[in-house]
Amino acid sequence: MKMRSAALMALMLSVLSSAAYADVIVHDAYSFATVSGTKTGAVFLTVGADAADRLIGAETPVTKRAELHTHEDDNGVMKMRKTDGFDVGADAGLTLKPGGHHIMLLDLPQPLVKDQTFPLTLVFEKAGKVETTVLVRAAGDVPADHDHGHDHGAGHDDHAGHAH
Ligand SMILES: [Cu+2]
């Protein structure tokens, strides 16, 4: 009997711990190929969330310097600015896209090559570290889905039924 209840407890714990990771789903991470000599790149992606969270950092083996950047209007000129985090809405999630929020890769030791993939770890305030894979696309080749900021909400509904 003791063995059985221990096994049941272990099962319950594993269910609980996996549920903790269901709060944030990262998808469609991509970057653009860089020309040699350019030491900067940017990563764009979509985050779906069951509960509000905040993206507070990013790490990747392709560079030691990955920063969260946003664009802001400075007298009609859009300029990049480093920021300490992006809010992830429970319904809206978070979309990083060209011309808006992005993860800046600085001091790249090697260029990013089209069709290459690389790992990226996102750090969330509540969900903790979440791993994703970034696909390097041809420069300027923005995926169609990211042109429509409202589309990702529909896909997110698929995850709404997850247990907490
Ligand atoms: Cu930037």
Residues whose N, C-alpha, C, O or C-beta is under 5 A from the ligand:
A	BS01	CU	H69 M80 M104
